[in-house]
Amino acid sequence: MISSDEQRPIDEGSRTGTGRETGDIFATMKKQHTPPAAEQKRAATKSVPRKTGRPPIYGQAHKDRICAEIAAGRTLTAIMRDEGMPQVYWVFTELGRDEAFAKAYARAREIRAELLVEELVTIADDGSNDTYVDENGNRRIDHDVIARSRLRVEARKRLVSKLLPKVYGDRVTTEVTGAEGGPVQVEDGSTAKLAALLAKVKGNVGPGK
């Protein structure tokens, strides 16, 4: 005969209590052993070695290219924008301590000036766009184009005069004249002393002496 205790239904909570407790223990252990997000990120950063590359090294090849580009008519600031080229500060530093580079750079600027002179003549002689035909078929003078060409010519003239002042610079002639536009009388101390000595000799000798 089954006793009343044996007939009592089994409590589901008591059956699964051990499982819940075990799951809670594992969850707590996992939480304790799982680092926070910041620690995980720091650990990932430490595991990946950082790339510490050398700073770019510029040398003679860059100097040669700079001189070639300058001679071809490009500006230094435009050249420095190209990929792999140094900063302007590096160029001027090298110009101050590398005499060969400084001479090559100066020669490149002279060549550029000569090319600008040829451009100047070409622009001044080109009148193909100075006129246009209006809607009525009449030929008109395009003053905007002429003004623009004049500005280009003047800009190149000024630049050439700065690059090659001895050849294309403005020459200033200074004239020195004497009193009332006459020749300049120059006397030094020795000439005045000699004249005084001659006068003294003549006075001492006198007529009949």
C-alpha positions as CSV (number, residue, x, y, z in Angstrom):
1,M,0.0,0.0,0.0
2,I,1.3,3.4,-1.1
3,S,1.7,6.0,1.7
4,S,0.5,9.5,1.4
5,D,4.0,10.8,1.1
6,E,4.7,8.6,-1.9
7,Q,1.5,9.7,-3.6
8,R,2.4,13.4,-3.2
9,P,3.2,14.9,-6.6
10,I,6.8,15.9,-7.2
11,D,7.4,19.6,-7.2
12,E,8.8,20.8,-10.5
13,G,10.8,23.5,-8.8
14,S,12.5,21.0,-6.6
15,R,13.3,18.9,-9.6
16,T,14.9,21.7,-11.6
17,G,16.4,23.5,-8.6
18,T,19.8,21.8,-9.0
19,G,19.9,22.7,-12.7
20,R,19.2,26.4,-12.0
21,E,21.8,26.6,-9.4
22,T,24.4,25.0,-11.7
23,G,23.5,27.4,-14.5
24,D,23.7,30.4,-12.2
25,I,27.2,29.2,-11.1
26,F,28.4,28.9,-14.6
27,A,27.0,32.3,-15.6
28,T,28.7,33.9,-12.6
29,M,32.0,32.3,-13.5
30,K,31.7,33.4,-17.1
31,K,30.9,37.0,-16.1
32,Q,33.8,37.1,-13.7
33,H,36.3,35.8,-16.3
34,T,35.0,37.9,-19.2
35,P,36.9,41.3,-19.3
36,P,35.0,44.5,-20.0
37,A,34.8,45.9,-23.5
38,A,37.6,48.4,-22.8
39,E,39.9,45.6,-21.5
40,Q,39.0,43.5,-24.6
41,K,39.9,46.4,-26.9
42,R,43.1,47.1,-25.0
43,A,44.0,43.4,-25.2
44,A,43.3,43.3,-29.0
45,T,45.4,46.4,-29.5
46,K,48.3,44.9,-27.6
47,S,48.1,41.7,-29.6
48,V,48.5,43.5,-32.9
49,P,52.0,45.0,-33.2
50,R,52.1,48.6,-34.4
51,K,53.8,49.5,-37.6
52,T,56.5,52.0,-36.8
53,G,57.8,52.9,-40.3
54,R,60.7,55.2,-41.0
55,P,60.1,58.8,-41.9
56,P,60.4,59.4,-45.7
57,I,63.9,59.9,-46.9
58,Y,64.5,62.5,-49.6
59,G,67.7,62.7,-51.5
60,Q,69.4,63.5,-54.8
61,A,66.6,62.1,-56.9
62,H,64.1,64.5,-55.5
63,K,66.5,67.4,-56.0
64,D,67.0,66.4,-59.6
65,R,63.3,66.2,-60.2
66,I,62.6,69.6,-58.6
67,C,65.2,71.3,-60.8
68,A,63.8,69.6,-63.9
69,E,60.2,70.6,-63.1
70,I,61.3,74.2,-62.3
71,A,63.1,74.4,-65.7
72,A,60.0,73.1,-67.4
73,G,58.0,76.0,-66.0
74,R,56.2,74.6,-63.0
75,T,56.2,76.4,-59.7
76,L,57.7,75.0,-56.6
77,T,54.4,74.9,-54.7
78,A,52.8,72.9,-57.5
79,I,55.7,70.4,-57.5
80,M,55.4,70.0,-53.7
81,R,51.8,68.9,-54.1
82,D,52.9,65.8,-56.1
83,E,52.8,62.5,-54.3
84,G,56.1,61.5,-52.7
85,M,57.6,65.0,-52.8
86,P,59.0,66.8,-49.8
87,Q,57.8,69.9,-48.1
88,V,58.9,73.4,-49.1
89,Y,60.8,73.7,-45.9
90,W,63.1,70.8,-46.9
91,V,63.8,72.3,-50.2
92,F,65.0,75.7,-48.8
93,T,66.9,73.9,-46.1
94,E,68.8,71.9,-48.7
95,L,69.4,75.0,-50.8
96,G,71.2,76.5,-47.9
97,R,73.5,73.7,-47.2
98,D,74.0,71.9,-50.6
99,E,75.9,74.2,-52.9
100,A,75.6,71.9,-56.0
101,F,71.8,71.8,-55.5
102,A,71.7,75.6,-55.1
103,K,73.6,76.1,-58.4
104,A,71.4,73.6,-60.2
105,Y,68.2,75.3,-58.8
106,A,69.4,78.7,-59.9
107,R,70.2,77.4,-63.4
108,A,66.7,75.9,-63.6
109,R,65.2,79.2,-62.7
110,E,67.2,80.9,-65.5
111,I,66.0,78.3,-68.0
112,R,62.4,78.9,-66.8
113,A,62.9,82.6,-67.4
114,E,64.0,82.0,-71.0
115,L,60.9,79.9,-71.6
116,L,58.8,82.6,-70.1
117,V,60.3,85.1,-72.6
118,E,59.3,82.8,-75.5
119,E,55.8,82.5,-74.0
120,L,55.6,86.2,-73.7
121,V,56.4,86.7,-77.4
122,T,53.9,84.0,-78.4
123,I,51.1,85.6,-76.3
124,A,51.8,89.1,-77.7
125,D,51.9,87.8,-81.3
126,D,48.7,85.7,-81.0
127,G,45.8,87.7,-82.2
128,S,43.5,84.8,-83.2
129,N,41.0,85.4,-80.5
130,D,41.1,89.2,-80.5
131,T,38.0,89.4,-82.6
132,Y,34.7,87.5,-82.8
133,V,31.6,87.5,-84.9
134,D,28.4,88.6,-83.2
135,E,24.9,87.3,-83.8
136,N,24.4,89.7,-86.8
137,G,27.5,88.5,-88.5
138,N,29.6,91.5,-87.7
139,R,33.2,91.1,-86.6
140,R,33.8,92.7,-83.2
141,I,36.9,93.3,-81.1
142,D,37.0,91.2,-77.9
143,H,38.4,93.7,-75.4
144,D,38.2,91.1,-72.6
145,V,40.5,88.7,-74.5
146,I,42.9,91.6,-75.3
147,A,43.0,92.7,-71.7
148,R,43.6,89.2,-70.5
149,S,46.5,88.8,-72.9
150,R,48.0,92.1,-71.8
151,L,47.8,90.9,-68.2
152,R,49.5,87.7,-69.0
153,V,52.3,89.5,-70.8
154,E,52.8,92.0,-68.0
155,A,52.9,89.2,-65.4
156,R,55.6,87.3,-67.3
157,K,57.6,90.4,-67.9
158,R,57.7,91.1,-64.2
159,L,58.6,87.5,-63.4
160,V,61.4,87.4,-66.0
161,S,62.8,90.7,-64.7
162,K,63.1,89.1,-61.2
163,L,64.5,85.8,-62.4
164,L,67.1,87.4,-64.7
165,P,67.6,91.0,-63.6
166,K,70.9,91.4,-65.3
167,V,69.4,90.5,-68.7
168,Y,65.8,91.6,-68.5
169,G,65.7,93.9,-65.5
170,D,64.9,97.6,-65.8
171,R,68.1,99.5,-66.4
172,V,68.5,102.8,-64.5
173,T,71.0,105.3,-65.9
174,T,72.3,107.9,-63.6
175,E,74.1,111.0,-65.0
176,V,76.2,113.2,-62.9
177,T,77.0,116.8,-64.1
178,G,78.8,119.7,-62.8
179,A,77.7,123.3,-62.3
180,E,75.1,124.4,-64.9
181,G,75.2,121.1,-66.6
182,G,79.0,121.3,-67.3
183,P,81.5,118.6,-66.7
184,V,82.3,117.5,-63.2
185,Q,85.5,119.1,-61.8
186,V,87.3,116.6,-59.6
187,E,90.2,117.8,-57.5
188,D,92.0,115.8,-54.9
189,G,94.4,117.0,-52.2
190,S,97.5,116.2,-54.2
191,T,96.5,118.4,-57.2
192,A,95.8,121.4,-55.0
193,K,99.1,121.0,-53.2
194,L,101.0,120.7,-56.5
195,A,99.4,123.9,-57.8
196,A,100.3,125.8,-54.6
197,L,103.9,124.6,-54.8
198,L,104.2,125.7,-58.4
199,A,102.9,129.1,-57.6
200,K,105.3,129.4,-54.7
201,V,108.2,128.4,-57.0
202,K,107.2,131.0,-59.6
203,G,107.0,133.7,-56.9
204,N,110.5,132.9,-55.6
205,V,112.1,132.8,-59.0
206,G,110.5,135.9,-60.4
207,P,111.6,137.8,-63.5
208,G,115.3,138.1,-64.0
209,K,116.3,135.6,-61.3
